[in-house]
Structure formats: structure tokens, C-alpha cells
Amino acid sequence: MALRTMPEKSAFAHDLIESVRAEIMRDIAAEKLPEAWDGIELREWIAERFARSMAAMLRKDKRRMRAYRNEVLIRNL
């Protein structure tokens, strides 16, 4: 999927964030999280949920993963 314009990139980011947010909120509503978790564990869990949403795609192409990491580093993202 080629996202060339900023509006396309913005829409993609919005949809991805909303999808992960909906999954997170479903798990919370279903009371799947341990009661003892506070902000530290919740932040880690949320970060992992977002990481999982993209990791499978990038891991399939090692060159693209290297290029991605390089761009994040160079652009201070």
C-alpha cells in the first residue's frame, strides 16, 4: 500500500491508532487486565500492543526494517 500524500498518511495513522485503541478498550472493558497494574504496566502493555500492530509487517522484510530504523534515527522521530 503506497501512502504518498500527507492526507493519506494521516488517515492511515488515524485508522491504525483507532483500531489498536478499540482493541485495548475491549480488553479493559472485559476486565482482562490484572488489578495490580498501574500506569507503568499499562504504558508497557499499550506500547506492546502498538508494536505488535506493525512488527509483523516490517519483520518480513529485513532491508525495509533497517531502512525504517535508519530514518527514525536520522529524522529524530
N, CA and C atoms as a LAMMPS dump frame, in Angstrom:
ITEM: TIMESTEP
0
ITEM: NUMBER OF ATOMS
231
ITEM: BOX BOUNDS ff ff ff
-5.0000000000000000e+02 5.0000000000000000e+02
-5.0000000000000000e+02 5.0000000000000000e+02
-5.0000000000000000e+02 5.0000000000000000e+02
ITEM: ATOMS id mol type element x y z
1 1 1 N 0.849 -1.166 0
2 1 2 C 0 0 0
3 1 3 C 0.898 1.233 0
4 2 1 N 0.812 2.014 -1.043
5 2 2 C 1.622 3.222 -1.143
6 2 3 C 0.831 4.413 -0.621
7 3 1 N 1.312 4.995 0.447
8 3 2 C 0.701 6.197 1.015
9 3 3 C 1.578 7.369 0.605
10 4 1 N 1.157 8.096 -0.405
11 4 2 C 2.001 9.129 -0.971
12 4 3 C 1.721 10.525 -0.413
13 5 1 N 0.488 10.829 -0.147
14 5 2 C 0.156 12.186 0.29
15 5 3 C 0.033 12.25 1.808
16 6 1 N 0.178 13.438 2.347
17 6 2 C 0.019 13.615 3.792
18 6 3 C -1.399 13.272 4.245
19 7 1 N -2.448 13.634 3.499
20 7 2 C -3.792 13.214 3.93
21 7 3 C -3.943 11.687 3.972
22 8 1 N -3.333 10.972 3.029
23 8 2 C -3.388 9.505 3.053
24 8 3 C -2.649 8.962 4.275
25 9 1 N -1.499 9.53 4.566
26 9 2 C -0.719 9.094 5.729
27 9 3 C -1.464 9.403 7.021
28 10 1 N -2.078 10.565 7.064
29 10 2 C -2.851 10.953 8.244
30 10 3 C -4.036 10.025 8.465
31 11 1 N -4.757 9.708 7.395
32 11 2 C -5.908 8.8 7.503
33 11 3 C -5.459 7.418 7.937
34 12 1 N -4.344 6.932 7.394
35 12 2 C -3.824 5.62 7.774
36 12 3 C -3.466 5.606 9.26
37 13 1 N -2.74 6.635 9.708
38 13 2 C -2.341 6.709 11.116
39 13 3 C -3.568 6.748 12.016
40 14 1 N -4.543 7.538 11.649
41 14 2 C -5.774 7.636 12.434
42 14 3 C -6.464 6.273 12.536
43 15 1 N -6.605 5.591 11.403
44 15 2 C -7.274 4.287 11.393
45 15 3 C -6.515 3.251 12.216
46 16 1 N -5.189 3.245 12.095
47 16 2 C -4.382 2.286 12.853
48 16 3 C -4.492 2.558 14.349
49 17 1 N -4.359 3.811 14.739
50 17 2 C -4.459 4.173 16.153
51 17 3 C -5.835 3.816 16.694
52 18 1 N -6.868 4.109 15.924
53 18 2 C -8.233 3.805 16.368
54 18 3 C -8.444 2.302 16.513
55 19 1 N -7.892 1.525 15.602
56 19 2 C -8.022 0.071 15.667
57 19 3 C -7.358 -0.491 16.929
58 20 1 N -6.136 -0.055 17.208
59 20 2 C -5.427 -0.529 18.402
60 20 3 C -6.139 -0.026 19.66
61 21 1 N -6.587 1.233 19.634
62 21 2 C -7.311 1.785 20.778
63 21 3 C -8.567 0.971 21.078
64 22 1 N -9.294 0.591 20.042
65 22 2 C -10.513 -0.194 20.232
66 22 3 C -10.198 -1.557 20.854
67 23 1 N -9.111 -2.195 20.404
68 23 2 C -8.713 -3.484 20.984
69 23 3 C -8.356 -3.323 22.464
70 24 1 N -7.607 -2.286 22.777
71 24 2 C -7.204 -2.027 24.157
72 24 3 C -8.426 -1.8 25.042
73 25 1 N -9.338 -0.972 24.571
74 25 2 C -10.533 -0.661 25.355
75 25 3 C -11.424 -1.895 25.535
76 26 1 N -11.473 -2.776 24.531
77 26 2 C -12.245 -4.029 24.68
78 26 3 C -11.657 -4.897 25.79
79 27 1 N -10.336 -5.009 25.826
80 27 2 C -9.696 -5.81 26.869
81 27 3 C -9.934 -5.212 28.251
82 28 1 N -9.895 -3.89 28.341
83 28 2 C -10.153 -3.237 29.627
84 28 3 C -11.601 -3.455 30.046
85 29 1 N -12.529 -3.275 29.114
86 29 2 C -13.955 -3.465 29.418
87 29 3 C -14.252 -4.907 29.833
88 30 1 N -13.511 -5.85 29.253
89 30 2 C -13.697 -7.265 29.591
90 30 3 C -12.96 -7.637 30.87
91 31 1 N -12.343 -6.655 31.505
92 31 2 C -11.612 -6.842 32.758
93 31 3 C -10.53 -7.912 32.655
94 32 1 N -9.805 -7.892 31.541
95 32 2 C -8.737 -8.865 31.321
96 32 3 C -7.43 -8.476 32.008
97 33 1 N -7.285 -7.201 32.366
98 33 2 C -6.028 -6.732 32.945
99 33 3 C -5.972 -7.015 34.444
100 34 1 N -4.784 -7.329 34.94
101 34 2 C -4.638 -7.534 36.381
102 34 3 C -4.97 -6.264 37.151
103 35 1 N -5.633 -6.413 38.281
104 35 2 C -5.994 -5.262 39.101
105 35 3 C -4.781 -4.511 39.612
106 36 1 N -3.679 -5.207 39.824
107 36 2 C -2.481 -4.597 40.401
108 36 3 C -1.742 -3.688 39.421
109 37 1 N -2.064 -3.778 38.124
110 37 2 C -1.37 -2.939 37.156
111 37 3 C -1.708 -1.476 37.367
112 38 1 N -0.653 -0.631 37.307
113 38 2 C -0.897 0.807 37.34
114 38 3 C -0.308 1.414 36.064
115 39 1 N 0.034 2.675 36.094
116 39 2 C 0.498 3.359 34.899
117 39 3 C 1.727 2.758 34.248
118 40 1 N 2.616 2.186 35.039
119 40 2 C 3.846 1.611 34.491
120 40 3 C 3.527 0.41 33.613
121 41 1 N 2.787 -0.541 34.166
122 41 2 C 2.43 -1.735 33.382
123 41 3 C 1.51 -1.383 32.22
124 42 1 N 0.583 -0.46 32.451
125 42 2 C -0.338 -0.078 31.376
126 42 3 C 0.415 0.567 30.21
127 43 1 N 1.379 1.421 30.509
128 43 2 C 2.162 2.035 29.429
129 43 3 C 2.907 0.977 28.626
130 44 1 N 3.512 0.036 29.316
131 44 2 C 4.258 -1.026 28.632
132 44 3 C 3.322 -1.872 27.775
133 45 1 N 2.187 -2.24 28.322
134 45 2 C 1.21 -3.063 27.601
135 45 3 C 0.693 -2.331 26.365
136 46 1 N 0.374 -1.052 26.522
137 46 2 C -0.11 -0.263 25.383
138 46 3 C 0.973 -0.158 24.313
139 47 1 N 2.207 0.102 24.714
140 47 2 C 3.311 0.181 23.754
141 47 3 C 3.482 -1.14 23.014
142 48 1 N 3.379 -2.244 23.733
143 48 2 C 3.5 -3.56 23.096
144 48 3 C 2.37 -3.803 22.105
145 49 1 N 1.159 -3.372 22.432
146 49 2 C 0.03 -3.548 21.515
147 49 3 C 0.271 -2.795 20.21
148 50 1 N 0.787 -1.566 20.304
149 50 2 C 1.093 -0.807 19.092
150 50 3 C 2.261 -1.445 18.343
151 51 1 N 3.266 -1.897 19.061
152 51 2 C 4.422 -2.527 18.415
153 51 3 C 4.007 -3.776 17.655
154 52 1 N 3.138 -4.57 18.25
155 52 2 C 2.666 -5.786 17.574
156 52 3 C 1.899 -5.469 16.302
157 53 1 N 1.224 -4.334 16.269
158 53 2 C 0.419 -3.997 15.102
159 53 3 C 1.286 -3.72 13.873
160 54 1 N 2.545 -3.363 14.061
161 54 2 C 3.399 -3.09 12.915
162 54 3 C 4.555 -4.06 12.755
163 55 1 N 4.942 -4.711 13.807
164 55 2 C 6.144 -5.538 13.779
165 55 3 C 6.067 -6.667 12.767
166 56 1 N 4.94 -7.301 12.661
167 56 2 C 4.817 -8.443 11.751
168 56 3 C 5.092 -8.024 10.314
169 57 1 N 4.644 -6.856 9.933
170 57 2 C 4.853 -6.395 8.567
171 57 3 C 6.321 -6.088 8.289
172 58 1 N 6.965 -5.374 9.187
173 58 2 C 8.349 -4.98 8.955
174 58 3 C 9.323 -6.148 9.086
175 59 1 N 9.04 -7.078 9.953
176 59 2 C 9.967 -8.207 10.144
177 59 3 C 10.067 -9.085 8.906
178 60 1 N 9.08 -9.043 8.052
179 60 2 C 9.1 -9.861 6.844
180 60 3 C 10.147 -9.374 5.849
181 61 1 N 10.54 -8.117 5.955
182 61 2 C 11.478 -7.515 5.019
183 61 3 C 12.603 -6.841 5.801
184 62 1 N 13.706 -7.555 5.979
185 62 2 C 14.799 -7.063 6.82
186 62 3 C 15.411 -5.767 6.278
187 63 1 N 15.515 -5.645 4.954
188 63 2 C 16.051 -4.415 4.38
189 63 3 C 15.157 -3.223 4.699
190 64 1 N 13.868 -3.446 4.585
191 64 2 C 12.931 -2.353 4.872
192 64 3 C 12.976 -1.983 6.355
193 65 1 N 13.144 -2.973 7.224
194 65 2 C 13.245 -2.709 8.659
195 65 3 C 14.484 -1.872 8.957
196 66 1 N 15.61 -2.205 8.338
197 66 2 C 16.837 -1.425 8.526
198 66 3 C 16.639 0.007 8.028
199 67 1 N 16.022 0.152 6.865
200 67 2 C 15.774 1.486 6.312
201 67 3 C 14.853 2.276 7.238
202 68 1 N 13.838 1.616 7.775
203 68 2 C 12.913 2.264 8.708
204 68 3 C 13.665 2.763 9.939
205 69 1 N 14.456 1.89 10.549
206 69 2 C 15.201 2.278 11.753
207 69 3 C 16.163 3.431 11.47
208 70 1 N 16.79 3.393 10.295
209 70 2 C 17.699 4.463 9.905
210 70 3 C 16.954 5.796 9.787
211 71 1 N 15.794 5.808 9.14
212 71 2 C 15.014 7.033 9
213 71 3 C 14.565 7.574 10.363
214 72 1 N 14.139 6.695 11.248
215 72 2 C 13.722 7.129 12.588
216 72 3 C 14.894 7.788 13.303
217 73 1 N 16.069 7.214 13.176
218 73 2 C 17.257 7.767 13.818
219 73 3 C 17.663 9.1 13.182
220 74 1 N 17.738 9.138 11.881
221 74 2 C 18.183 10.349 11.177
222 74 3 C 17.211 11.512 11.41
223 75 1 N 15.937 11.229 11.372
224 75 2 C 14.927 12.291 11.49
225 75 3 C 14.526 12.586 12.932
226 76 1 N 15.16 11.895 13.873
227 76 2 C 14.871 12.098 15.291
228 76 3 C 13.376 11.902 15.587
229 77 1 N 12.837 10.833 15.023
230 77 2 C 11.425 10.52 15.255
231 77 3 C 11.311 9.738 16.526
